[in-house]
Amino acid sequence: MNTMGDPSVTGVSDEYDATREYLEYISELQRDWDEAEARGDDSVQTSPRMRETLSQVVRADVRHGARVTMPPTEAGPYSLSELALRTLIRNAVDAVPGAMSLRTAVDYADTPEWGVRGLPERVLCRVSLSTASGDLRALADDVRTSVVSECSRELALGGLTVDVHIEDLHD
């Protein structure tokens, strides 16, 4: 026997009435808002200052990227922005004499939280290496070591895989 939607079932009737009243209330509020907006009522308009503040917040959010989950510390769990992670990686690459960071991509562990990245698992560094270096493979290994050690030292990211792709050569 299907009793879904049947308001005569004990207990369901009260929930059905409450839901119907709530939906009517929301519809009434939406109608009132639309009417006030159509009249140009200032109470439902955002000020230029508010619009500018919202724009700044959105731009900052886009610039910084999603939050990245980090290993918990003694002080508790924390996260940092994708921008901060990429900056740390870029600085680690650029710290190697003869190497310049071009682009960085990060693969993250899955996370159920919307708008948040899981722990970084793999980093792909696209680099330009100096032609003055006799051994490009050794220089790429130095880049890998620098990124792994910096991420381990600064962020306690152990077991991070770092791939180095030599995209360009420079003098």
KEPAVEX-499660 format. One record per residue (C-alpha): x, y, z; residue number from 1. Coordinates in pm, whole numbers, padded with zeros to 5 digits. Layout:
      x      y      z drenpa
      X      Y      Z    NUM
...
END
This chain:
      x      y      z drenpa
  00000  00000  00000      1
  00147  00333 -00107      2
  00072  00613  00139      3
  00310  00870 -00008      4
  00133  01201 -00056      5
 -00180  01082  00125      6
 -00253  01348  00391      7
 -00497  01118  00570      8
 -00213  00902  00707      9
 -00146  00987  01073     10
  00157  01213  01120     11
  00197  01276  00749     12
 -00094  01519  00744     13
  00084  01765  00973     14
  00406  01746  00768     15
  00209  01787  00445     16
  00029  02097  00576     17
  00353  02249  00712     18
  00532  02194  00381     19
  00242  02342  00183     20
  00233  02649  00412     21
  00609  02692  00382     22
  00599  02676  00001     23
  00312  02928 -00007     24
  00511  03158  00222     25
  00819  03138 -00002     26
  00606  03208 -00312     27
  00450  03510 -00142     28
  00791  03646 -00045     29
  00916  03601 -00402     30
  00612  03787 -00540     31
  00664  04073 -00292     32
  01035  04092 -00382     33
  00961  04096 -00757     34
  00702  04372 -00713     35
  00941  04585 -00503     36
  01216  04533 -00758     37
  00984  04630 -01046     38
  00896  04953 -00860     39
  01269  05030 -00820     40
  01247  05004 -00441     41
  01598  05069 -00300     42
  01549  04811 -00025     43
  01588  04526 -00279     44
  01867  04687 -00483     45
  02236  04637 -00415     46
  02443  04950 -00380     47
  02740  05019 -00610     48
  02969  04971 -00310     49
  02815  04628 -00238     50
  02849  04521 -00603     51
  03216  04631 -00605     52
  03285  04441 -00282     53
  03123  04127 -00423     54
  03325  04162 -00743     55
  03649  04190 -00544     56
  03565  03880 -00342     57
  03485  03678 -00654     58
  03803  03792 -00831     59
  04015  03704 -00526     60
  03850  03362 -00505     61
  03921  03292 -00871     62
  04278  03414 -00841     63
  04355  03205 -00534     64
  04180  02890 -00655     65
  04019  02621 -00447     66
  04127  02529 -00096     67
  04372  02239 -00086     68
  04359  01992  00201     69
  04690  01951  00382     70
  04809  01689  00631     71
  04693  01782  00983     72
  04943  01939  01220     73
  04968  01939  01598     74
  04756  02256  01590     75
  04485  02078  01389     76
  04370  02047  01029     77
  04436  02320  00776     78
  04415  02400  00408     79
  04579  02648  00174     80
  04491  02795 -00162     81
  04592  02644 -00494     82
  04781  02968 -00561     83
  04991  02923 -00246     84
  05071  02562 -00339     85
  05165  02652 -00696     86
  05380  02942 -00572     87
  05570  02713 -00336     88
  05630  02465 -00621     89
  05734  02739 -00865     90
  05980  02880 -00611     91
  06125  02532 -00552     92
  06182  02488 -00926     93
  06330  02837 -00971     94
  06567  02776 -00676     95
  06753  02517 -00886     96
  07032  02691 -01080     97
  06964  02658 -01453     98
  06591  02580 -01414     99
  06286  02801 -01468    100
  05930  02702 -01388    101
  05686  02744 -01677    102
  05366  02570 -01568    103
  05252  02341 -01290    104
  04966  02092 -01273    105
  04861  01907 -00959    106
  04658  01587 -00923    107
  04463  01569 -00598    108
  04310  01286 -00397    109
  03932  01265 -00415    110
  03738  01452 -00150    111
  03362  01461 -00084    112
  03369  01830  00003    113
  03258  02068 -00273    114
  03509  02338 -00372    115
  03793  02173 -00183    116
  04078  01973 -00331    117
  04209  01663 -00156    118
  04571  01606 -00063    119
  04813  01668 -00351    120
  04933  01332 -00487    121
  05121  01413 -00808    122
  05281  01729 -00945    123
  05373  01788 -01308    124
  05632  02061 -01349    125
  05685  02196 -01700    126
  06024  02362 -01702    127
  06281  02541 -01912    128
  06638  02424 -01851    129
  06965  02596 -01928    130
  07158  02470 -02229    131
  07475  02544 -02031    132
  07398  02240 -01820    133
  07577  01943 -01967    134
  07335  01691 -01818    135
  06968  01785 -01862    136
  06851  01461 -01698    137
  07052  01541 -01381    138
  06914  01896 -01381    139
  06557  01760 -01411    140
  06633  01526 -01118    141
  06754  01829 -00918    142
  06421  02002 -00993    143
  06229  01693 -00877    144
  06436  01670 -00557    145
  06386  02040 -00486    146
  06007  02022 -00523    147
  05977  01702 -00317    148
  06196  01835 -00035    149
  06027  02177 -00025    150
  05677  02025 -00016    151
  05790  01783  00254    152
  05964  02051  00462    153
  05701  02325  00431    154
  05379  02122  00404    155
  05464  01776  00542    156
  05361  01624  00209    157
  05538  01289  00211    158
  05516  01048 -00079    159
  05447  01318 -00336    160
  05519  01211 -00694    161
  05684  01482 -00905    162
  05709  01453 -01282    163
  05936  01694 -01468    164
  05868  01774 -01832    165
  06139  01971 -02012    166
  05933  02198 -02232    167
  06197  02451 -02332    168
  06570  02521 -02327    169
  06725  02861 -02260    170
  07074  03017 -02260    171
END
